[in-house]
């Protein structure tokens, strides 16, 4: 991503690594992420962009989780 582009919301949320090595987020943070995505989608002028927004967030969250568990 370019420096001028907004970062995915999910990359700023904390991820915890459980004893089984799996990444987890608290329900509070998941709810905050969903609300932020919903608000972003409401503000889009083009409804067809909603699936792209969701896909970008899902990809960013998956990458964030992988990086977090590799560093733990």
C-alpha positions as CSV (number, residue, x, y, z in Angstrom):
1,X,0.0,0.0,0.0
2,X,1.1,3.6,-0.6
3,X,1.6,5.9,2.3
4,X,-1.3,8.0,1.2
5,X,-3.8,5.1,1.2
6,X,-5.8,4.3,4.3
7,X,-4.6,1.2,6.1
8,X,-7.1,-1.7,6.7
9,X,-8.8,-1.4,10.0
10,X,-7.9,-4.9,11.1
11,X,-4.1,-4.3,11.1
12,X,-4.4,-2.0,14.1
13,X,-6.4,-4.5,16.3
14,X,-4.6,-6.6,18.9
15,X,-4.2,-10.3,18.3
16,X,-3.4,-12.8,21.0
17,X,-1.6,-16.1,20.6
18,X,-3.2,-18.9,22.5
19,X,-1.2,-21.8,24.0
20,X,-2.1,-23.8,20.9
21,X,-0.3,-21.2,18.7
22,X,-3.5,-20.0,17.1
23,X,-4.2,-16.2,16.8
24,X,-7.3,-14.9,18.6
25,X,-9.1,-11.5,18.9
26,X,-11.4,-10.5,21.7
27,X,-15.1,-10.3,20.9
28,X,-15.0,-6.6,21.8
29,X,-12.4,-6.0,19.1
30,X,-14.2,-8.2,16.5
31,X,-17.4,-6.2,17.2
32,X,-15.5,-2.9,16.8
33,X,-14.0,-4.1,13.5
34,X,-17.5,-5.1,12.1
35,X,-19.0,-1.8,13.2
36,X,-16.2,0.1,11.5
37,X,-16.5,-1.9,8.3
38,X,-20.3,-1.3,8.3
39,X,-19.8,2.4,8.7
40,X,-17.3,2.5,5.9
41,X,-19.7,0.6,3.6
42,X,-22.5,3.0,4.5
43,X,-20.3,5.9,3.4
44,X,-19.4,4.4,0.0
45,X,-21.0,6.0,-2.9
46,X,-20.8,2.8,-4.9
47,X,-22.5,-0.2,-3.3
48,X,-20.6,-2.7,-5.6
49,X,-17.4,-1.8,-3.7
50,X,-18.7,-3.4,-0.5
51,X,-17.5,-6.9,-1.3
52,X,-14.1,-5.5,-2.1
53,X,-13.9,-3.7,1.2
54,X,-14.8,-6.9,3.0
55,X,-12.3,-8.9,1.1
56,X,-9.5,-6.4,1.7
57,X,-10.2,-6.4,5.4
58,X,-10.3,-10.2,5.5
59,X,-7.0,-10.4,3.7
60,X,-5.4,-7.8,6.0
61,X,-6.7,-9.7,9.1
62,X,-5.3,-13.0,7.8
63,X,-1.9,-11.4,7.1
64,X,-1.9,-9.6,10.5
65,X,-2.6,-12.9,12.3
66,X,0.1,-14.8,10.4
67,X,2.7,-12.1,11.1
68,X,1.7,-12.0,14.8
69,X,1.9,-15.7,15.4
70,X,5.3,-15.9,13.6
71,X,6.7,-13.3,15.8
72,X,5.4,-14.9,19.0
